[in-house]
């Protein structure tokens, strides 16, 4: 069975496995790396940074061993920071018989990566006022009539399609077995025969069928075939010139099935996703996926290479639906998984002979892209090891070029205990940094950082969030001594100096 969310699901399932020794070794090696700051001026140092060079050697050695154990035909890996491809390398072959090498221009069937683009298309139409996320699907597609799971389920909405909370069945036919995907009209005819698995919003349930329907919403409202719309409004503006939908284009990596007990692999023919193109029909390259990932880090109104407003992107990246044990979350088209207490957004995919994974961390502006031409590549392990290896040194280089104000020794005068009606708070100097710690805090890990903004102002920041995070902090002084601390709109009086 070929499972278009196997990469996403396996990332989550992989979180329950014992951590690989390599990940621990790499993390220990780079424990001194600083947190990254968005900074394009640091880009020129990526090529010369010795820790990054060490990471490439260590990761490459691990991956070559990983591939040898599995007999993996080929792997293409890329690491992105903000708008730059920091590192990439092809391993093995795009075609084993001819020993065609893996390159950044080698094409892969991206499978469920397609869902990210489909959700972007829907959100573009929403920005144009052609739909609302809470619109019933049947409002735009009158043929969308399936038997509900219960008598009082309520209508399925567009948002529920995109967030895998619609309750729709997973598939539209036996296409993973027969490799014959339904056409657009066949998918429509199928709907009257289907019954929802759950009522909407009952639980997270991944559905390729839901995204096939979402693609038809795009077609209905735009008046264009889905592939044409995506080309004109997403692929073209981003410069993804080697990407397409359901075309047997030159340069495709040969797709290989799992390794059989006798060590052989079968290769698959080209498989057209037809009516499920919006769910799983995308073909792309590493070069093009770098452009897509970099677009996730940009901000601004829609226009040109900004294919959707940053406000809509934030909505899409934010988790809206989770599975029962919270091991995976879904925004609008984007999946989120937790790796080492950080949230990585992206998607994976599995198609006959291809497994792929893209993960990016929005705060660090770090992305990892892994493309493979086999069904059993262990793509999610590869992506996790790439994050473990490259995350810390990339963060260090990015932080080195940051423009945040340097530590001012005079800020040490702000230390002390401050009292308000809500309680007492300590301001403590910690390794050329000021932190806040409530007097009733359970432990020192509850301290909140004061990030300097300049002109004696700071911003509260904490990995765990909380009500004060993001608030501006400054100190009101009298006779050269700090007398009050202002956090947002509230004031505390200093009652004790350090």
PEQUIRA-V399572 format. One record per helix or strand of 3 or more residues. SS is the DSSP state (A for helix, B for strand). FROM is the first residue (numbers start at 0). LEN is the number of residues. Records with the same first field share a line. If there is no record, write none. Layout:
BEGIN
SS=FROM-LEN ; FROM-LEN
END
This chain:
BEGIN
A=5-9 ; 20-9 ; 39-6 ; 49-21 ; 113-14 ; 136-4 ; 157-5 ; 174-4 ; 183-8 ; 207-15 ; 225-13 ; 273-7 ; 285-10 ; 309-8 ; 378-22 ; 408-6 ; 443-3
B=73-8 ; 83-12 ; 106-5 ; 281-3 ; 334-5 ; 341-10 ; 353-8 ; 365-7 ; 415-5 ; 422-7 ; 433-5 ; 447-7 ; 456-5 ; 471-7 ; 480-7 ; 489-7
END
